[in-house]
């Protein structure tokens, strides 16, 4: 009797639905459909952009929720200097650590000018890069791309967080479980964070905004900026969109195509470019 009841339940067709008869790789077809939908939405977005300027406040809060930027940060006086790693004519480089959230610290490099800084900047490498690479302390980038070093040489105080990389070294043997998953660290954290309403991007932005908390308390007061390349450029862009204390943002090689617009808080004008963008943040 129980088997007949279960069979009847399985044969029940809900109103407005029909049995799934699609064949082939359904998972791949689903992903293709999602990709197509998102591409159509991106292509249509410029037509709606003009009407949405001036609505930053509510949209900014919604954006914070989307990327999981909802947790209260841990206050701190200044990053802990763990050691001097390099010294140039006009600045020194320290390894540093600073608290971000309960149980979460950020680590990276601090490029500190010998005199008062002209401005304070969070510089963000690509997820496959390191703070040392953009500071000119490790191989892998031409001198022109070592933007943390170039900012420091120009008199900026520069804080460079370490981002979660895309390596999958823990996902292949030898590892504690001897499993092969080829899952990167970023993907692993994304999967875990998503279940809790969080996002890897939100955690990376929290690192930046914790630095901005410190910048805005520091004396003498001065402009605050963020600059990033690749994945770091996206984090820089998100940070400026989420927090109006950031005066300017530089996002380089973050998008392969499409327009990226930034609005000047002083003139109210905006503009766009494809592969990089200098984006003054808007004040609500």
URZICOR-V387908 format. One record per residue. N is the residue number from 1. RES is the residue in one small letter. SS is DSSP state (A for helix, B for strand, O for the rest). NEAR is the number of other ideal C-beta (glycine too) atoms within 8 Angstrom. D_CENTER is the distance of its C-alpha to the mean C-alpha in Angstrom with 2 decimals. Layout:
N:RES:SS:NEAR:D_CENTER + N:RES:SS:NEAR:D_CENTER
//
This chain:
1:x:O:4:56.45 + 2:x:A:5:52.90 + 3:x:A:6:52.12 + 4:x:A:7:53.50 + 5:x:A:8:51.34 + 6:x:A:8:48.16 + 7:x:A:8:49.19 + 8:x:A:8:49.84 + 9:x:A:7:46.42 + 10:x:A:6:44.75 + 11:x:A:6:46.83 + 12:x:O:6:45.89 + 13:x:O:7:43.95 + 14:x:O:5:41.91 + 15:x:O:4:42.70 + 16:x:O:3:40.68 + 17:x:O:5:39.63 + 18:x:O:4:41.18 + 19:x:O:4:41.14 + 20:x:O:4:38.41 + 21:x:O:4:40.29 + 22:x:O:6:37.56 + 23:x:O:3:38.01 + 24:x:O:6:35.97 + 25:x:O:5:32.46 + 26:x:A:7:31.34 + 27:x:A:6:27.87 + 28:x:A:8:27.24 + 29:x:A:10:28.83 + 30:x:A:8:26.54 + 31:x:A:8:23.39 + 32:x:A:8:25.07 + 33:x:A:8:25.77 + 34:x:A:8:22.22 + 35:x:A:8:21.05 + 36:x:A:8:23.89 + 37:x:A:8:23.19 + 38:x:A:8:19.55 + 39:x:A:8:20.76 + 40:x:A:8:23.54 + 41:x:A:8:21.37 + 42:x:A:8:19.14 + 43:x:A:6:22.42 + 44:x:A:8:23.92 + 45:x:A:8:21.16 + 46:x:A:6:22.35 + 47:x:A:5:25.73 + 48:x:A:8:24.50 + 49:x:A:9:22.17 + 50:x:A:5:25.07 + 51:x:A:5:26.32 + 52:x:A:8:23.10 + 53:x:O:9:22.81 + 54:x:O:4:24.09 + 55:x:O:7:22.63 + 56:x:A:9:19.35 + 57:x:A:7:20.18 + 58:x:A:7:20.56 + 59:x:A:9:17.81 + 60:x:A:12:15.31 + 61:x:A:8:16.49 + 62:x:A:8:16.35 + 63:x:A:12:12.73 + 64:x:A:10:11.99 + 65:x:A:9:14.12 + 66:x:A:7:12.61 + 67:x:O:12:9.20 + 68:x:O:13:11.42 + 69:x:O:12:10.98 + 70:x:O:8:14.71 + 71:x:O:7:15.77 + 72:x:O:4:17.63 + 73:x:O:11:16.45 + 74:x:O:9:19.08 + 75:x:O:4:20.87 + 76:x:O:10:21.80 + 77:x:O:2:23.86 + 78:x:O:7:22.08 + 79:x:O:11:20.35 + 80:x:B:7:22.97 + 81:x:B:9:24.12 + 82:x:B:7:24.91 + 83:x:B:6:26.63 + 84:x:B:8:27.28 + 85:x:B:8:26.23 + 86:x:B:8:27.18 + 87:x:B:6:29.05 + 88:x:O:9:29.40 + 89:x:O:3:31.87 + 90:x:O:9:29.76 + 91:x:B:12:27.03 + 92:x:B:10:26.43 + 93:x:B:15:23.59 + 94:x:B:12:23.09 + 95:x:B:11:21.22 + 96:x:B:13:19.84 + 97:x:B:9:18.56 + 98:x:B:13:17.62 + 99:x:B:10:17.52 + 100:x:B:12:14.62 + 101:x:B:11:16.05 + 102:x:O:4:19.40 + 103:x:O:3:19.47 + 104:x:B:9:15.99 + 105:x:B:7:15.94 + 106:x:B:13:13.66 + 107:x:B:8:15.38 + 108:x:B:11:15.44 + 109:x:B:16:17.63 + 110:x:B:14:19.12 + 111:x:B:17:20.92 + 112:x:B:9:23.49 + 113:x:B:12:26.03 + 114:x:O:6:29.67 + 115:x:O:6:30.21 + 116:x:O:5:28.51 + 117:x:O:10:25.11 + 118:x:O:7:25.04 + 119:x:O:10:21.49 + 120:x:B:13:18.57 + 121:x:B:13:15.25 + 122:x:B:15:12.04 + 123:x:B:15:11.67 + 124:x:B:17:8.89 + 125:x:O:15:10.46 + 126:x:O:11:9.77 + 127:x:O:12:9.44 + 128:x:O:7:13.19 + 129:x:O:12:13.86 + 130:x:O:9:14.68 + 131:x:A:12:14.98 + 132:x:A:8:18.64 + 133:x:A:14:18.29 + 134:x:A:17:16.77 + 135:x:O:17:19.23 + 136:x:O:9:22.09 + 137:x:O:9:23.14 + 138:x:O:7:22.68 + 139:x:O:4:23.64 + 140:x:O:6:21.51 + 141:x:O:10:20.73 + 142:x:O:5:23.36 + 143:x:A:7:23.96 + 144:x:A:4:22.80 + 145:x:A:8:19.22 + 146:x:O:13:19.19 + 147:x:A:10:17.62 + 148:x:A:15:17.22 + 149:x:A:12:20.94 + 150:x:A:8:21.87 + 151:x:A:13:20.35 + 152:x:A:17:22.19 + 153:x:A:9:25.34 + 154:x:O:7:25.17 + 155:x:O:9:25.31 + 156:x:O:13:21.76 + 157:x:B:12:20.58 + 158:x:B:15:17.37 + 159:x:B:15:15.20 + 160:x:B:16:13.13 + 161:x:B:14:11.17 + 162:x:O:8:11.51 + 163:x:O:12:8.66 + 164:x:O:9:10.05 + 165:x:O:9:11.90 + 166:x:O:8:13.41 + 167:x:O:7:16.90 + 168:x:O:11:19.41 + 169:x:A:5:21.97 + 170:x:A:7:22.36 + 171:x:A:12:23.01 + 172:x:O:9:26.11 + 173:x:O:6:29.35 + 174:x:O:3:30.20 + 175:x:O:9:28.25 + 176:x:O:3:29.74 + 177:x:O:4:30.37 + 178:x:O:6:31.19 + 179:x:O:7:29.20 + 180:x:O:6:27.60 + 181:x:O:7:24.52 + 182:x:O:6:22.39 + 183:x:O:7:19.31 + 184:x:O:10:16.28 + 185:x:A:11:14.69 + 186:x:A:11:11.38 + 187:x:A:8:13.78 + 188:x:A:10:15.92 + 189:x:A:11:13.46 + 190:x:A:10:12.26 + 191:x:A:8:15.99 + 192:x:A:8:16.88 + 193:x:A:13:14.25 + 194:x:A:9:15.07 + 195:x:O:6:18.65 + 196:x:O:7:17.94 + 197:x:O:6:15.99 + 198:x:O:10:12.63 + 199:x:O:11:9.49 + 200:x:A:10:7.47 + 201:x:A:11:4.19 + 202:x:A:13:6.67 + 203:x:A:16:7.80 + 204:x:A:14:5.14 + 205:x:A:14:5.44 + 206:x:A:14:9.00 + 207:x:A:11:9.39 + 208:x:A:15:8.83 + 209:x:A:13:11.08 + 210:x:A:15:13.51 + 211:x:A:14:13.98 + 212:x:A:14:14.54 + 213:x:A:11:17.06 + 214:x:A:12:18.83 + 215:x:A:9:18.81 + 216:x:A:9:20.42 + 217:x:A:5:23.08 + 218:x:O:9:23.96 + 219:x:O:3:27.08 + 220:x:O:5:27.85 + 221:x:O:5:25.56 + 222:x:O:8:23.66 + 223:x:O:7:20.84 + 224:x:B:13:17.20 + 225:x:B:13:14.61 + 226:x:B:17:11.17 + 227:x:B:14:11.14 + 228:x:B:18:9.18 + 229:x:B:14:10.45 + 230:x:O:14:9.62 + 231:x:A:12:6.43 + 232:x:A:15:5.94 + 233:x:A:17:7.22 + 234:x:A:12:5.00 + 235:x:A:16:2.47 + 236:x:A:17:6.25 + 237:x:A:15:7.46 + 238:x:A:13:6.09 + 239:x:A:16:7.30 + 240:x:A:14:10.44 + 241:x:A:8:11.05 + 242:x:A:12:11.08 + 243:x:O:9:13.18 + 244:x:O:9:16.24 + 245:x:O:7:16.94 + 246:x:O:13:14.71 + 247:x:O:9:17.34 + 248:x:B:12:15.68 + 249:x:B:17:12.56 + 250:x:B:14:12.79 + 251:x:B:14:10.81 + 252:x:B:11:12.82 + 253:x:O:8:13.46 + 254:x:O:15:10.51 + 255:x:O:7:13.15 + 256:x:O:4:16.48 + 257:x:O:4:18.35 + 258:x:O:7:18.54 + 259:x:O:7:18.32 + 260:x:B:13:15.51 + 261:x:B:10:17.12 + 262:x:B:14:16.82 + 263:x:B:12:19.51 + 264:x:O:10:21.32 + 265:x:O:9:22.14 + 266:x:O:5:25.43 + 267:x:O:4:26.83 + 268:x:O:5:25.21 + 269:x:O:6:24.92 + 270:x:B:8:22.08 + 271:x:B:6:21.71 + 272:x:B:9:19.69 + 273:x:B:8:19.40 + 274:x:O:9:18.39 + 275:x:O:8:16.61 + 276:x:B:11:15.32 + 277:x:B:13:15.30 + 278:x:B:8:16.13 + 279:x:B:14:15.18 + 280:x:O:12:17.02 + 281:x:O:15:15.76 + 282:x:O:9:18.49 + 283:x:O:5:20.41 + 284:x:O:6:21.55
//
